[in-house]
Each structure stands twice: as C-alpha cells, then as structure tokens.
Amino acid sequence: TVNIFRDYTNLRYRLLPFIYKEAFETYQNGLPFIRALSLNYPNDKKANNNYSTFMLSDKLLISPLIDTKIVPLTIENYVGKVKAKFFNNINLEGNPDYECEFDTLNFELNGNSINESIKPYDFTAIFEFKLKFNNNIMLYAAIDDGSIFYIDDKEVYSDWNYHGAAITKIIKLEKNKIYNFKMKYLQGGGQAKVALYKQIIRKENNTKVYLPSSTFFNLFTGEIINGPTTLKIKNTYEFLPLFVKCGSIIPLVKEVNNTKLIDWKHFLFDYYPSKEEFDKDYIYEDDHETIAYQYNEYRKTNYVIKYNKHIKSYIFILNKANGEFKNSNLLRRRTITFK
C-alpha cells in the first residue's frame, strides 16, 4: 500500500509544472483545471452523460476506481408520497403553518422559502415517507441544519445542531422491505437543504472507461487507442486508468519530498506524438511563495510542437522566456530533457 501511494505521490510532484501552469490559467480566466469530459467534448453525447471520468486540462484523462457510489434516491425508492408539515418556529410547536406532499425528499433553499406562508429562516418541519430498495443499501443524508430520523417511531439517528450540509451515514436498510420513516428537520439560518442518498456497492472486477474522439496513450501499458470507444479495464490499485491525449507535451520535474526542493532548473518534456494534433502551450513561473503574480511578476515560456508532413518531422519550438519575478535571474539557464 505504501509503495502504491508513493508512486502516485511522486507522479503528482513530477506533474507540478503542468499543475502550476493550469492553476494560473484558472486564476486568469476561470476555466477549471479539473474538467468534466463534456467541457472538452461538448458535442459528444456520451461525454456529456459521463460522470465517472474527468480530465486534467485537455491533456490527461483519468477514470478513478470507485468501490462504492453514493447516489441520490430516485422516485422508484419511495412508496407513495412524502408528507410534509412546516412550522414557523424552531421547536415544532403548535399547528403546522403549511402542509404539502413531495414525490421525493430533496430540496435546497438559499434565502427563498418553501412556501410564502413559511419563513425562509428559523423554521422546522416533519416529513413522513416510506422507502423500499431492491438491494441492501446504506442510507445517507445531507442536511442543513439539524435532523432526527425515526423508523416505526423508533429513533435511529439524531443530529439536532446547526451546521452545513455534508453527506452523512444514517442507517443500513435491507432489500425488499418497506420502511416507515419520520424525520424532524431544523432550519436555523443560512441555507436550507434536505437530500437523501443510497450507497451502492460495486461487485464488478472491471471499470468501463469511455474515451472521446481523440487518440489516447495508456500511460501504464503504452497502448495507443483511438476514440471514441469504451474500454473495459481490470480493477487494480497499482494501475489507475490514466491516459494522455496524443499530440500533448507534458512538462515535468524530478520527484521530491517537498515543493521547496523542486529543481526548476531541470525540466523534462514528455511528448506523445501525433501527426494530426499539435500542442501550443507555455511554462509558467513565479516566486512560488507570494501573490506578486497578481501584479504581473511572473514569466511565461511559450512552446509549440507539431508534425510537418513536408519534411516528415516533428518540430518543437521553445521560445525565449518573457517576464520577470523575484530571483528569476537565477533561472536564466536550464537543462531540458526531451522524451
């Protein structure tokens, strides 16, 4: 386990020039570094419906191995309607000020009210509903603020406090059994959220990975795969489904145990050739410690790599560095290893 963790930690350190530049891009234009497939492939319907794979920038594609999934309850999990009673106080006192029914117990309010007769803040509610599942599941909930759960009027979970919503384990439920739930809810200012989830335990030995319409290089096996296609990859912790889009060049440094020990004078460029795709990007540098970059104290080194069919060669152009920052004169010379 330690060796596996060390390998991935070292990989993260080696990728820091790539990560650092992408973080600067996010700061400048708001484009996220970690992206859903749909952001890079908006016209691909399968990419738009994919929630298990993501990309770092537009170059690395990753599909984490997930042993368990926590997903929202669907209407099929409810037996009948959710009956709701709302009170304009924090103690469930008096007669309800508003009563209604929901198909599912899932709402989120931020300054607005569930109904004009109910205050947006400092109210309570009682929800009564029945649940049934086709598999043994663990029930989770995300509640902002407090809640008490009952099954057949027996308390099974209590957290009557003020806090934000975090997905929290409630109780394990058996398949094909109808459960009569009652839930008391406390809203104490700020946002209001109630949502129920279930945990599905995966039994598959393989993970399905969708690769969109590019050519990808499997970083662990060396295999080159043309998308769009779906792969079935055996689940192991040693080999994460990790792909590089061909045509990409990835700037790297040697792994270290601390970011202060990184040798920024020695860069490695890993290139994954493509005759169709080209890469145009830059190395970003600053003092790594202050916010001077906000005042244009940073340096960019632009580069481009592409295939020239007339001379049947790959051409890599690394431009002169542009910009200055504190002690940047110490990095006027560097060694570059190109792979």
N, C-alpha and C positions, 0 to 999 in steps of 0.2 A: 504493500500500500504506500509506504513512504517513497519507494522508488518511482511509482507511477505518479504520485503527487509532485515529486521533484522534477520529473520530466516536463510536466505541464507548466510548472512554475518557471523553469528555465526557458521554456518556449515563450512564455509571457514576457520575460525580461529581454529575450532576443528581439521580440517584436516592438519594443518600446519606441524606436524611432518612427515606426509606422503608426503606433497608437498615439504618440505625442503630436504628430502632424494632424491626424484626424481629429484629435481633441481641439486643436487650434481652428480647424475648419468649422467645427460645431460652434465654437465661440464666435467666429466671424459671421457665419450665415445661418446658423440654427439647424443645419442638416445633420441628423443624428448619425453617430458613428456606428451604433448597432442598429441594423435595419431589418425590417420585415422584407421578405422576398418581393412583396408587391411594390415596394418603393423603387427597387431597381428594375423590376419587370412588370410594369403596370398593366400591360396588355395581355399578360399570361393569366388565364382564369385559375389554373391550378396553383400558381404562385400566390394569387390573391386569397385563396382559401387554405393556405398552408400556415399552420401556427406552431409547427414543431421544428422549423429550420429558420435560421437567420443568417445575415451576412455582416461581416465587419467591413465597412465602406462598401465598395463594389468589387472587392478582390477575393476575400476569403468567405467561404460558405461553410457553415457549421450546423450539425444536427445533433444536439445533445442526446445522450441516452437517458431516458426518464423511466425509472422503475415504476413510479406511481404518478397518476394525474389527478388533480383536484379540479373538478369542473362544476359549473352551476347546475342546480337541479332544473329539470325540464318539466313541462306541464304533465308529461306522462307519469312523473313520480308522485303526483298529487291525486288523491282520491277525493273528488269533489272540490269545492271552492274553499278559499281561505277566508274565514270570517274575522272581521277586524272591528275593534271598538277603540276610539280615541278619546283622550281626556285632556282638558286644558289645564292640567296641573301635573306635578312630578310624583304624586303619591297614589295614582289610580283611584282618586276619591270621587264620590258622587256618581251620578248617572253619566253614561257616555255622551260626549258633545257631538260625536259623529260616528256613524256605523256604516260599513260598506263590505263588499266582498272583492277578493282578488283571485285571478287564476293561479298565480304563483306569488310567493313571498319574496319580492325583490324590488326594492325602491331605494333611491338616493336623492336627497334634497339638499340644496345649498342656498339657504336664505329664503326659499319658497316653501309653501305649505302643501300638505297632502290634500287639504280642502280649505275653502275660505272660512269655514267655521272653526278651524284648528289653527292655533298659533304656530309660526314656523320654528319657535324655540320653546324649550321647557315644557314638553308635553310627554304623556305616557300613552301606552296602547296595550291591548291584549289581542293576540292572534290565536285562533283555533283552526287546526288543519289536520288532515290525515295524509300519511306518506306510505308508499309501498314501493319496493325495489325488486328487480329480477335477480340481483346478486347481493351477497353480503357486502355491505359498504360501511365506511366510516363517515358520519355526518359532520360537516364543518359549517361554521357561520362566520360572517364578517359583520360586526355590529358596531355602530357608533351612536349611542354610548353603551348603556347597560342592558343586560338581558337575564332572564331566568327561564329555563326550559323545563317543561313537565311532560311526562308520558303517563297517560291514565291518571292524571292528578298527582303523580309522584315526581318530586323534583329530581332532575338528572344533571342539571348544570346551572350554576349561578355566578354572575359577574355584574352586580348592580353598582357599577362605578362609571366615572366619566373618563373616556379615552377615545382615541381614533379607532378606525376600523382596521382590524387585522384578521386574516383568516385563521380561525381557532378551532381546535378539535372539540366536538361536543359529545358524541356517543356512537358506539358501534351498533349497527342495525342488521338484522337477519333478513335474508331474501324471502319473498312471497308472504310476508307478514304485514298486516295493516297496523300502523302505529297512530294512536290518537295523541296529537301534540297540543299543548297550550304554551304560549310564550308571552311573557311580560316584557315590555320594552320601555326603556327610559331614554328620552332625548333631552340633553342638558346644555344646549347651546352649540353653535357652530353647525357643522354638517349633520345630517341625519341619514343613516344607511342601515338597511337590513337586507342581507342576502344569504341564501343557503347554498351549500356546495356538498358534493359527494366525492369520495376518493375511490378511484378505480385502480385496482392492482393489475398491472400488466403481467401476462404469463408468456408472452412471445419471447423467443430466443433471438429474434431478428428485429431490426429497425428499418422501416421504409424511409428512404431519403429521396426527395424529389429534387432533381437538377434542372433548372430552367434552360432556356435556349442559348446556351454558351457552351464552350468546350472547357472541361474541368480536369484538373490534375489531382488525383488522390495522393495526399501528402504522405500517407503511411505505406501505400502499396506501389506507388509510381504509375498506376494505371491512368490512362487518358480516356475520358468518357465524353461523348457528345450528347448534349441535351437538346430538346427536353426528353427526359427519361426518368423513370423511378427505379431506384436500386434497392435491393434487399441486403442489408449488411448485418452480419452476425454481431450480437452484442458482446463486447468485451470492454473492460475499463482501460486496457492498455492502448487501444486504438479507437480514438474518437473519430466519427465521420467528419473529416476535415478536408476541404477541397480548396484549391486555388484556381481562380479563373485564368485560363491560358491567355497569354498576352500581357500578364501582370508582371511587374517587377516590385519586389518587396525589400525595402531597406532594413537591415538588421544590424545588431551589435552582438558582441560576445556576452554570454550569460554571466551574471554576477550575483552576489548575495544582497546587494543594496544599490539603490539607484544612484547614490553618490559615487559609487565605484565604477560606473559605466565609462568605458573608454570611447569617448565621442570622436577621437582622432582616427579610429579604425572602423570603417563601415564595410558591411558586406551587402552586396546586391544579389538576391536570388531572383533569377529570371526564368519564367515559364513560357517558352517560345510559342508564338502563333504567327502564321503568315497572313491571317485575316484581321486580327485585333492588334491595336497598338496601345501603349501606355504613355500618358503625359501627366507628370506629377512633379512634386518637389520635396526636398528635405527641409524641415522646419527646425530652427534652433533658437533658443533664448538662454537666459541665465539659469533656468531650471529652478529658481528659488523665489523670485519676486513677481509682482504684477507689472513690471516695466514693459512687458509686451503690449499692455493696453495703451502705451504711449509710443508705439511703433519701434520699440527697441527689440528687434528680432531680425533674423536672417533667413532668407529663402535661397535654396539652390535648385533651380529648375532642371528637369531632365526629361528626355523623351526617348522611347525606343520603339522601332517598327521594322518591318521587313521591306526591303527594296527588291522588287521582283526583277528589275532590270539588271542588277549586278548580283542577284541571288545571294543576298547577305542581310544579316540583321545589323542595324545601325543604332548605336547607343550614343546619344549626345548629352553630355553633362555640362551645363552652363556654369559661368562664373557666379560665385555667391553674391547675393545682393542684400545689403543691410548690415547693421552693426548692433551690438549689445555689449554689456559689460564683460570684459575679458574675452571678447570674440577674437581678438588678435592672437590668442593662444591656439586658435583653431584655424589659422591661415593655411596650414599644411595638414594633409591627412592621407592615410593609406586606404585604398579601396580595393576590396577583393570582389571580383565579378564571377558569378557562377551561372 
